Amino acid sequence: MYRLLKAAIPMGAGIALACAGSGFAQNNAAAPAFSDEVSKQAGIYQSRGEKVPGGYVTDRSLLAYAAALPPGFRQTLADLGPKDRWLDIGAGRGQAVLDYYTPRYDAMHREGQERRGKKAQSVAMSIEDRRNALWHQTAEKLEAEQIRYLSGRRLREYSAAELGKFALITDVFGGFSYTQYLSLFMEKVLAALEVNGSFYTTLIDVYPENAANRPLKRDTPFLTEIVNADGSRAGICAWLKSISCIAVSCELKSEWEAPIEAYQVRKVCDKATVPALTITHFAAGTPPERRFQAQQMLTGSPAPRNAAR
Ligand SMILES: C[S@@+](CC[C@H](N)C(=O)[O-])C[C@H]1O[C@@H](n2cnc3c(N)ncnc32)[C@H](O)[C@@H]1O
């Protein structure tokens, strides 16, 4: 199991292009042109063999997913039945999905095995196709459409009709960690989630949820950060909690080499509104450095942001 995320490796020199307030306020607005960094990032996605950067891990097991995600993930997955659907965004080679269909999974989750039956349908999504022989062998053994692999596009490039609805969506260092369009990404996730469905994800090195209540001695930027209009830092958790129609819990996992914050989002009604975030800094990496400007003041984040880049 990958207990530790291999070091986060920013690839770029940290070029900051401030574009806030210049027409990118809407969730579906085009991101500013960080063209050098974006092409470096594309190089990471397309890297193969020895050229794959050490931090770009694409083969995490289901056990590794369970370690990175909030504890509720295990039970939610185990509770899915044959009529349910699971979407894994940023699935890499899809190892976690393959693990779910093994006899070992049932041996480890005896409870509910009968109800699960032949298990949920799964969709693994990745920008680049990283399937290996094991994926194809497993797909041949399972019923048609039991597992699908979508590649060649990002989440935002799929229509709601193409994706359908899911009871469970996961993202382990996938699009949620890599996208420049975080608020649009969340809109897409919530549109694809059934009411009462859950989205589990995680981020490395963020301004933690409870930081507003205790002194935080940190004057360097976080890998992913949100800045309010007044320059104060906002947490990802505070932003998620400002989205309507969802229930959110955030958990700091400080035992990891680089601390991660894990999120569980349950959709409670249909009309979610996601406060817009505008990207103002992007540097390629595994995952990339990202800074977002919040369009509205996010509460629960009064600490001043000292970092200058
Ligand atoms: C570091 S790999 C993680 C793979 C897998 N989750 C694991 O832990 O082994 C990042 C994955 O996210 C995918 N990805 C990044 N941005 C994405 C987006 N916007 N939509 C869909 N997939 C995305 C990449 O193509 C890749 O499959």
The ligand as a MOL file (V3000), in Angstrom:
LIG
                    3D

  0  0  0     0  0            999 V3000
M  V30 BEGIN CTAB
M  V30 COUNTS 27 29 0 0 0
M  V30 BEGIN ATOM
M  V30 1 C -1.5400 10.9700 -10.0860 0
M  V30 2 S -2.7040 10.1430 -11.0890 0 CHG=1
M  V30 3 C -3.6730 9.3520 -9.8160 0
M  V30 4 C -4.1920 8.0170 -10.2990 0
M  V30 5 C -4.9490 7.1760 -9.2770 0
M  V30 6 N -6.0300 7.9000 -8.6450 0
M  V30 7 C -3.9920 6.6680 -8.2440 0
M  V30 8 O -4.0530 7.1530 -7.1120 0
M  V30 9 O -3.1920 5.7930 -8.5760 0 CHG=-1
M  V30 10 C -3.7250 11.4740 -11.6680 0
M  V30 11 C -4.9000 11.0280 -12.5370 0
M  V30 12 O -5.8090 12.1150 -12.6270 0
M  V30 13 C -6.1930 12.2790 -13.9790 0
M  V30 14 N -6.7360 13.6410 -14.1390 0
M  V30 15 C -6.1400 14.8210 -13.8780 0
M  V30 16 N -6.9830 15.8400 -14.1190 0
M  V30 17 C -8.1520 15.2930 -14.5060 0
M  V30 18 C -9.4220 15.8300 -14.8910 0
M  V30 19 N -9.6560 17.1370 -14.8970 0
M  V30 20 N -10.4040 14.9620 -15.2720 0
M  V30 21 C -10.1780 13.6250 -15.2600 0
M  V30 22 N -9.0050 13.0530 -14.9010 0
M  V30 23 C -8.0130 13.8790 -14.5270 0
M  V30 24 C -4.9510 11.9140 -14.7380 0
M  V30 25 O -5.2040 11.6700 -16.0890 0
M  V30 26 C -4.5340 10.6640 -13.9490 0
M  V30 27 O -5.2900 9.5510 -14.3710 0
M  V30 END ATOM
M  V30 BEGIN BOND
M  V30 1 1 1 2
M  V30 2 1 2 3
M  V30 3 1 2 10
M  V30 4 1 3 4
M  V30 5 1 4 5
M  V30 6 1 5 6
M  V30 7 1 5 7
M  V30 8 2 7 8
M  V30 9 1 7 9
M  V30 10 1 10 11
M  V30 11 1 11 12
M  V30 12 1 11 26
M  V30 13 1 12 13
M  V30 14 1 13 14
M  V30 15 1 13 24
M  V30 16 1 14 15
M  V30 17 1 14 23
M  V30 18 2 15 16
M  V30 19 1 16 17
M  V30 20 1 17 18
M  V30 21 2 17 23
M  V30 22 1 18 19
M  V30 23 2 18 20
M  V30 24 1 20 21
M  V30 25 2 21 22
M  V30 26 1 22 23
M  V30 27 1 24 25
M  V30 28 1 24 26
M  V30 29 1 26 27
M  V30 END BOND
M  V30 END CTAB
M  END
